[in-house]
Amino acid sequence: MAEHVTDANFEELVLKSDKPVMVDFGATWCGPCKALAPVVEQMAEKYAGRAVIAKADVEECPEASAQFRIRNVPTVLFFKNGEAVDKSVGNVPPDILTEKLEKLF
């Protein structure tokens, strides 16, 4: 299951992680976000123990959303060693997210 990220735990779960991290920034009212949700959950299962797969509701993460300039949802950010190194905007095919995450190993 994907980790639930908020401003309160963003630093600990994302920025301080010793594993690659994928964060799906979305919103409950966003149709494309809902369509992407099963893909994110599948990736959380597939990469359990190897990477952190997380979901962040932009309304629960206003600070992180502003810090990383999230303007559209869904936006998926990829982190390595606490740095945002790649991103994907919109509801993209699962293989694109997998490819971007695999580059971080």
Backbone hydrogen bonds, N-H to C=O, Kabsch-Sander energy under -0.5 kcal/mol:
donor,donor_aa,acceptor,acceptor_aa,energy
3,E,53,I,-2.7
5,V,3,E,-0.7
5,V,55,K,-2.9
7,D,60,E,-1.5
9,N,6,T,-0.6
10,F,6,T,-1.3
13,L,9,N,-2.8
14,V,10,F,-2.6
15,L,10,F,-1.2
16,K,11,E,-2.1
17,S,14,V,-0.9
21,V,79,F,-2.4
22,M,52,V,-2.8
23,V,77,L,-2.9
24,D,22,M,-0.5
24,D,54,A,-3.0
25,F,23,V,-0.8
25,F,75,T,-3.2
26,G,24,D,-0.6
26,G,56,A,-2.5
30,C,27,A,-1.4
31,G,29,W,-0.6
34,K,30,C,-1.8
35,A,31,G,-1.9
36,L,32,P,-1.7
37,A,33,C,-1.4
39,V,36,L,-0.6
40,V,36,L,-1.9
41,E,37,A,-2.3
42,Q,38,P,-2.3
43,M,39,V,-2.3
44,A,40,V,-2.0
45,E,41,E,-1.8
46,K,42,Q,-2.5
47,Y,43,M,-2.6
48,A,45,E,-1.0
50,R,47,Y,-2.3
51,A,47,Y,-2.2
52,V,20,P,-2.8
53,I,51,A,-0.6
54,A,22,M,-3.2
54,A,52,V,-0.6
55,K,3,E,-3.0
56,A,24,D,-2.9
57,D,5,V,-0.6
58,V,26,G,-3.1
58,V,56,A,-0.5
60,E,57,D,-1.7
61,C,57,D,-1.2
65,S,61,C,-2.7
66,A,62,P,-2.0
67,Q,63,E,-2.9
68,F,64,A,-2.3
69,R,66,A,-1.4
70,I,65,S,-3.0
71,R,69,R,-0.8
75,T,25,F,-2.0
76,V,88,S,-3.3
77,L,23,V,-2.6
77,L,75,T,-0.5
78,F,86,D,-2.7
79,F,21,V,-3.2
80,K,83,E,-2.3
83,E,80,K,-1.6
85,V,78,F,-3.1
85,V,83,E,-0.6
86,D,78,F,-1.3
88,S,76,V,-2.2
90,G,74,P,-3.6
92,V,90,G,-1.2
96,I,93,P,-1.3
97,L,93,P,-1.1
98,T,94,P,-2.5
99,E,95,D,-2.3
100,K,96,I,-2.2
101,L,97,L,-2.3
102,E,98,T,-2.9
103,K,99,E,-1.4
104,L,101,L,-1.9
105,F,102,E,-1.5
